[in-house]
């Protein structure tokens, strides 16, 4: 996933299976099953599955999309 930001929405990611890397602004975080990543609105981020096994994420977004 390309690095990007959401100006209005906070997001959280729960790693349900596997492991990978999150880049938030200019900082890298290795994550594995059971960990939670919080990304406040306006922070650039990207997610990389840098392992052979699939990485399964649960994503929460607030406030909801307003199209």
C-alpha positions in Angstrom: 0.0 0.0 0.0 1.3 3.5 -0.9 1.9 5.9 2.0 -1.1 8.2 2.4 -3.0 10.1 5.1 -6.7 10.6 6.1 -7.2 14.1 7.2 -10.5 13.6 9.1 -10.5 10.0 10.1 -8.7 8.1 12.9 -8.0 4.5 12.2 -7.0 1.4 14.2 -5.8 -1.9 12.9 -5.8 -5.2 14.8 -3.5 -7.9 13.4 -5.7 -11.0 13.5 -3.3 -13.3 11.7 0.3 -13.0 10.4 2.8 -10.2 10.8 4.0 -7.2 8.9 5.2 -3.6 9.0 3.4 -0.3 9.4 5.1 3.0 8.6 3.5 5.9 10.4 4.9 9.3 9.3 8.7 8.4 9.3 8.7 5.7 11.9 8.5 1.9 11.2 6.7 -0.6 13.5 6.9 -4.4 13.2 3.6 -6.0 14.2 2.3 -9.5 14.8 -0.9 -11.3 15.6 -2.8 -9.7 18.5 -1.3 -6.3 18.3 -3.2 -3.0 17.7 -1.9 0.0 15.7 -3.6 3.4 16.2 -3.2 6.1 13.5 -4.7 9.5 14.4 -6.2 11.6 11.6 -3.6 13.5 9.5 -0.7 11.0 10.0 0.7 9.5 6.9 1.0 5.7 6.9 1.4 2.5 4.9 1.1 -1.2 5.6 3.4 -3.9 4.2 3.1 -7.6 4.5 6.8 -8.5 4.3 6.4 -12.2 5.2 5.3 -15.2 3.2 2.1 -15.9 5.2 -1.0 -13.7 4.7 -1.7 -10.9 7.1 -5.3 -10.4 8.2 -6.4 -7.1 9.7 -9.5 -5.7 11.3 -9.8 -2.0 10.6 -11.8 0.5 12.5 -12.5 4.1 11.1 -14.0 7.1 13.0 -15.8 9.2 12.1 -17.4 7.1 9.3 -16.9 8.0 5.6 -19.1 10.9 4.7 -19.6 10.8 0.9 
